[in-house]
Amino acid sequence: MRPLALFRCHHTAIAALSIALALFVPGCSSRAQETRRVRIATYTQGSLTALPLMLAERLGYSKAEHLAVTIDETPSGTKAIQALLGGSADVASAFHELAVQMDMQGRDLNSFSR
């Protein structure tokens, strides 16, 4: 499975949670009742772009989908990508420019946005 990278625009945090739900919670199996862990690396939880992720967690959407979401704050988007590549995050939230840089370096990442 290829790592996922999330690149910021005004709706990317919701897209990250949606993709995490689609990838990590099978809809019609008995595993849907098991709590799945999802680690999302983002680079400032205090910014408006991280707000949808935090709201989804606090409003109980993650729990309703049997997800244990951990949002790890990193000092920069580059550090979020490093966490993804190093395996300490399942999804990274970063600027689109980093996707271009990773592609130029031959890194195999999937990017998505809404």
C-alpha positions, 0 to 999 in steps of 0.5 A: 500500500502506498503512503498517502499525502494530503496537500492543503487547500481550504477543504483538505482536512475534511477530505483527509478524514473522508479518505481515511474513513473510506480506506480504513473502515470497511463498510459491510464487514464485521471489522467495521465494529473494531476501532481502527487507528489512523495517524494524521500528521499536520503542521499546525493544529491552530490554523484554520486549515486543520479546523475540520480535522479537529471538529470531526474528532470533537463532534464524534464523527471519528468515534461514530465510524470506529476510528481512533484518530491521532492528529500529530502536530509537526513544525512544518509540512516537510516534517509531516511528509517525513513522518509519513515516509518514516511510517509514524503517520498514515496521512500527511497534511502539507502544501501542494509544492511538497507533492511536486518535490516528492515526485521530482525525487521519485517518491511514491505518494498518493495525493488528494484534495477536495 
